Amino acid sequence: MSKKLTNSSGIPYFEHQDSQTVGARGPVLLQDFILQENLAHFVRERIPERIVHAKGTGAYGKFTVTHDITKYTRAKLFSKVGNTCRMFARFSTVGGEKGSADTARDPRGFALKFYTEDGNWDLVGNNTPVFFIKDAKKFPDFIHTQKRHPKTNLKSHTMMWDFWSLNPESLHQVLILMSDRGTPYGYRHMHGFGSHTFSMINDKNERIWVKFHLKTKQGIKNFTDAEATQMAGENPDFAQEDLCNAIENGDFPKWTMYIQVMTEEESREFKWNPFDITKVWPQSEFPLIEVGEMELNEIPKNYFAHVEQSTFSPSNLVDGISFSPDKMLQGRLFSYPDAHRYRVGVNAHQLEVNRCPFATHNYQRDGFMADSRDYEDAPNYHPNSFDEIKPDPSYKKFEEELDSNRVAHFDRNENDNDHYTQPGLLYTKAMNQEDRTNLVNNIIGHMKKIDGPKRDEIINRQLCHFFRANVEMGMRIVAGLQVKLDDGIMNHAK
């Protein structure tokens, strides 16, 4: 049976191709409301682009608990082996616009939404275990350097390296970005990380610190710099196409979830600040503990409705999983939901992709695009005499004691400004010879594009960081850049 063509109010109409005019060639009439409706909707079909993570793709799937971690968390999802829940994942590049190439040298967003019986849990991370900065106060400045120059509207290698060289805490992430891990072969062949330190609380109200890892079961695969550049020209949507084709063909990508666990006592003895996102927890000291498996098996039927309007926030944590003093995490708890309220609207949580599939009870009402099916004519205030909504004391938050009651801007310990040991270990231990060569060549190629009157100053400042991480790496980069070192760098090299 054929369907009638209607307008947005369900009113059938016939003339969809031709505007109503006075005579065959006369002017268009204002009364052609179908023309008005179509044009008015068309020019409003875009919402503000994400400031970061604008270019991405997404898929639905399921998460299955495969190992018992109930001694660490009381989260209902992890209450028994075999538990499953539906989930949604969005992968993305970070700095580029929606039309940019999927293979650009950039970190990759790795955002997961778990639709659990205790509410939606969002794990919003990247494909790297660390980040460029450790304090959210620096985030706007950092992102400005990854975007376009205010005068030329071009990407600027000079801005990037100027910021990185002035912020040595970025070195760990810079080395990862400049390695072939900075150009992954699509989204299926990369690991994911919660990156931040989170906490878990068990049924005895005991807390441990935790980091989340998701290891690809497809195996790590990266583009070289030349391959990534070539693919950007041949197919700028390579990662989107690769994920869609794999799922449509039944080759469902999978990842294994692991956690690292650190006790309160271990956190006080750890060499570095365990809440510093520019540092990792060595797996030799804090081994990976297997948790479950994530499988993606369904491409959304409408990209805009599900992928573009999906919202993720690290503030969406279910009972049994909680925050930490990580400064970057604390900043994201505000900035992410605030961005969603601006970009999608105050009722973004009512959209299908963001909607909790289980019962929700609150007193938030109205605003743009409000949908009343959850509350209908129920009271919009609390307490009241009409509903039976009661706070459940079993969900009372963990009561913690703070280390200090002194308000200040300070680092945690003497190792907080050690920005070189871990990048040095990344270079010498985690990378093989081919990885190291590709890293050095990528850095040389990228830094050669630094220009302007401050070029030598920026290069020399960044070279100091490379030398402090590993002298051999620094010397190889110097040879490739063919620059004259200042005396301070030469003394360090010796």
N, C-alpha and C positions, 0 to 999 in steps of 0.2 A: 504494500500500500504506500503510495507516494505521500510525502509530507508537504503541507502548505508552507509557502514562504511567508514569514511574518516579521514584523519589527520587534524591538526589544520588549514591548508590552504584550506581545502575542497577537497583535492585530494583523490578519492576512493582507497582503497587497500584491499587485501584479507587476507594475512598472519598476523594474530594478535597474535596467540599463539606460533608460532615457529620462532626462529631467523634464519636468512639466514646463512648457513655454507658451508664450502668446504667439500662436501661429508656428509654422514649421521652422522659421528662422528667428523668431522673436526672443525677447529676453526671458530669463528664467523667473518663475514666480516664487515669491517668498512662501507661499502656502505649500510648496512641495516639502513636507516635513520629513519624508524618507531621505531626500537628499541632505537635509540639514542633519538628521540623526547620524547618517553614515559618515559625513565629513567631520562632525563634531566628535564622534567616537574615535575616528581614525587619528586625529591630531592629539588625542589623549591616550594613545595605546602604549606609551612608554612611561615608566616610572623612573625616578632618579637612579642613575647607575651607581652601583656600589663604589665607594671611594677606593677600596682595595678589593681584590678577588672578583673583579667585574666579569672576567671571561671564565666560564666554567661549564661543567656538565654534571648531571646527577642521575641517580638510579635508586629504585627501591630494592629491598632484599630482606634477608632475615639474619638474625644473630642467634647462635646456639651456644649455650654454656656447656663446656666439655670437661671442666675440672672444678673441683671444690675449693672455693676461697671463702667459705662462710666464717672462718676464723678471723678474717680481716674485715668483712663487711656484712651488715645486715640488709643490704639492698635486696629487695624481693626478687629482682631479676636473677641474682646470683644465689638464691636460696637453695637451689638443688641442681645437680647435673642433669642436663636434658632440657632445662627451661629454654624457651625460644621467645623471640619477640620480632615484630616487623620493624624495619628500620629504613632510613633514607640517607643516602650519602651524596655529598656534593664535593667535586674536585675542581680546582681552579688554579690559574696563575694569579700572582699577587699584584704586580705593578701595572700591568697592561689594561687597556680599555677593552670593551666588548669585542671590538673588531680586530684585536691584536692576534699574533700568532701563538698557537698552543705550544710551540717548541722554543719560545723565548727563554733566555737564561734568566731564571727566576725561581724562587721557592714555589712550591705547589701547596695550595690549601687542601686540607683533608678533614672535612667537616662531617660529623656523623650525628644522626638523630635516632635515638632508640625509643620506640613507642612502648613504654613499660606500663604495667598495671598500677604503678605508683606515680605515674606522670611521665612526661617526655624528658629524657636525659640527653643533653647535647654534649658531645666531645668534639671540641672545635680546635683542631690542630693543623700541623703542616707535615710535609714529607721530610722534615729535618727535626732532630731532637733538641736543637737550640735555636736561638733567634739573635738578631743583630744588636739589640739593646735590652737592658734589664729593668728599665723604669719606663712606665707608660707616659711620663711627662715628656719624654723625648720623641714619642711616636709621631706626632704631626710633623715635626722637623725632619725626621728620618724619611717619612713617606714623601714629603715634598721633594727630596733629593732623588727619589725613584720615579717621579712623575716628569712633567715637561717644564722646561726652562720658561720663566715668566715672560721673557722677551722673545725668544725664537720659537717657543712652543715645540721644541725638539727635546728628545731625551739627551741628557748631558752626563757623559762619563766623568767630566770634571766635578760636577756636583756630587756624584756618588762617591768618588774616591776622596774628595775633600772631607765629606762627612765621616767616612770610614776611618780615614787617617787621623781625624780629630777625636774619634771614639774607639780606642783600641779594644773595648769589650766586643766589638763587632767581628774581630778577627776569626773566631771559631766558625761563625756562620759564613763569613766571606770565603774562607777556604772551601767549605762545602759547596757554596754557590758557584765558585770558579772551577770546581772539579766537574767531572761529567755527571755527577749527581744533580747539577744545576740545570741539566737538559734531559730529563727522564723520557724514556720511550713510551709516551702516553701515560695514562693514569694506572693501568693495570699492573705495571711492572715497577712500582715504587712502594716503599714502606710508608707507614703513617705513624705519627706520634702525637700524643696529647701535649707534648713539649713541656708544659707547666708541671709543677709539683701540685698534686691534689692530696686529699686525705681520704681515708676510709675509716668508718666507725662500725664496730661490731655490736652484737646484741648484749655485750657486757659494758657497753659505752666506753670501749677502749679505742684509742686512735692510733693509726699509723700513717706515715706519709707514703705516697704512691705516685709512680709515673706509668703512663699507658703507652704501649707499643703495639703496632699492627704490622705484621710481617707478611708481605705478599707471597702467596703460594704459586704465583706464576714465575717467580724468579726476578731478581733485579736485572733491568736492562736499560741502558742509557744511550742517547745519541752522543756522538762526538760533536765538537763545536761546528765542524764543517757540515756534518749530516743534519744538525739542527737548523743551520742556516739554509741549507738546500730545501729541507722539508717546509720551512716557513714560506718559501716561494711556491712550492708545488702544491701544498695542502695546508693552509694555515689552521684548518680545523681538524688536524690529524688526530689529536687525542679524543675529541668528541666522536669522530667517526670510528675510531678504534674501539672505544667502549661500547657504542651502540651496536656495531657489527658483531662484536663478541657475544653480547647478551642476546641479540636477535637470533644468532646462530646456535644458541644453547650452550655456549662456552662460558659459563658463569664464573666471573672472577671471584677469588676467595682470598681472605686474609686471616691469619691467626692472631688473636689478641693475647698479649702478655702483659704482666705488670711487674714492676720493680717495687720492692717494699723496703722502707727504712723506718726503724723505730724512733721514738722521741729521743732516746738516749744516743742512738747512732747519729741523729741529726745534730746533736750538740758537739759530737766529737769529729764530725766530717771535716775534711780539710778545707773545703769551700762552703760557701753558703748554699745549702741544699735547695733553697728557693730562688736561686739565681738562674734564669732561663738561658743565660749564655754558657752554662756549664752542664755537663752530663754527669750521671752517676755511673762510675765504671761497673760494667757487668761482671767483672771478676770479683768485686766486692758485694754487689747487689744483683744477683743473678735473675734472669728472666723466669717468671712463673707463668705457665700457660693457663689461660682462662677460658677461651672459647673461639668460635669461628664465625666470621662474617662472610656472607655470600650475597652478591648482587645479581638479581635475576629478572628485573623488570624495568624497562625504560618508560618513563612517564608518557602518557598519551598526549600531553600538551606541555611543551617546554616552558613557556612563559608562566603558566599557572602553577607549575610545580617547582621548576628549577629557579627561575628568576624571582619568584615570590617566596621561596623558601627562606626562612630566617633561623639562624643558629646563635646561641649565646652560651658562654661558659657559666652564666648564672643559673642555667637550667640544670640543676643537680638534684637527683632523687635522694631520699633518705638512705643513709649508709655511705654516701659519697659526698665530700664537702670540699671546702676551699683550703688554701694555705696562705702564708704571708707573702707569696710571690708578688712582687710589685707590679709586674706586667699583667698578671692574672687579675689583681685587684682593680687595675684600670679598665680591663676588658669587661669586668662585671657591670660597669656603668655604660661604657661606650657602645657595646654591641646592641643591647636592647634599645638604647637611645637612637642608634642609627636605624634600626628597624622601624621605630615609631615615625621617624622622618621619611624613610624611603618607601615603606609599604603601608604604614598607618597604624594607629593605636589598636586596631582590631586584627592585626596580621595573624595573631594566634588562632583566629577562627577560620582561616583558610585551610583547605583540605590537607595540604602538605605539612602545615604546622600544628594542626589540630590534634589534641590529645584524644585518642579513640575511646578512652574510658571516661568516667564521670568527672566533671569539673564543677566546682561550687565556689563562687565568689560574688563580690558585689560590684564588680566593674561593669559599667553599662555605657551605651551610647558611643558617640564619636563616629567618624566616617566609616561607612560600610559595616555597621553593626548588624549582627545576625542574632536574633533572640531565641533560637531553638534550644539553647542550653538553659535559659532562665525564664523565657516567656513573660508572665506577669508577676514573677516572684519579687519580693522586696529588694530594693537596691541599697539597703543600709543594714548595719549590724551594731548592737543586737536588735532583734525584733521579736514580735510575739507570734509570727506566722510560719516560719520555716523551722526545720529541725537540724540545721547546719550547726555543728559544734566543733570547736578545735579539739583535735585528738592529742592527748598528752604523750602518747607513745612516739610522736614525731617531734618531740622537744629537741631543740638543737643542742649539739655538744657544747658544754660549758668549758671554755679554755681559759687558762691563765696566760697573760701576756708577759713577755720577757722583761718589759720595762714600762713604766708609766711616764717616761720622759719623752716629750714631743721634740723631734729634731730631724735634721737631714743628715743621716750618717750611714756608713757601711757597717756590716755586721761583724766582720773580723778582719784580721790582717791579710787574709788571702783573697778578699773580695776584689782587689785590683790585680790579681794574677790572671792576666788575660792571655798568657802565652803557653803555659804548660800543656793544657788540653789541646790547643791547636797544633802544638809541636808533636804530641802523641798521635793526633789524627794523621799528620803527615808521615811520621816514621813507622807507626804501628798498624794503623787501619788501612793505609793505602799501599798498593803494590807499586812496582817501578813504573808500570804503564800509567797508573793513576797519577803518580807524582809528576810524570812528564807532561801528561795532558793538563794537569792543574797549572803547572808553571807556564806552559804555552798559552793557556786560556787567560791567565793573569796578564801576561805580556801583551797579548792581543788587545785586551780590554783597556789596560793602562796606557797604551800607545795613543789612545783617543783622548786622553786628557790634554787640554789646550789652555791658552790664555797666559797672562803674565805670572800667574802663581803656579804654573805647571811644574817646574823643578822643585819648588817648595813642597807641593802636595806629594809628588813622587818620593822625595827623600823622606818625608814624614811617614809615609806608608811603608817604605823599605825598612825603616827602623823596626816596625812591628814584625815584618817578615823575618828579619835577622834575629829578633828576640825569641821567636818561635822556633826557628831552625836556621842555622847559618848557611848550610848547603842550599836550602831553598832560596834564601836571600841572594846568594851569589849567582845562582842560575837565573833569577829574575833580573838582576843587575846586568848580566851578560846579554840577555835578550833585549832589554830596554836601551842598552848602550848609553847610560847616563853617567855623569860624573858625581861620585859620592862625596858628601861633605865629610869633614874630619871625624865627626862623632860616629857616623855609621862605620867608617873604616876602622876606627878603634874597636868598635864592638865586633866587627867581622874578624879582626885579628884575635 
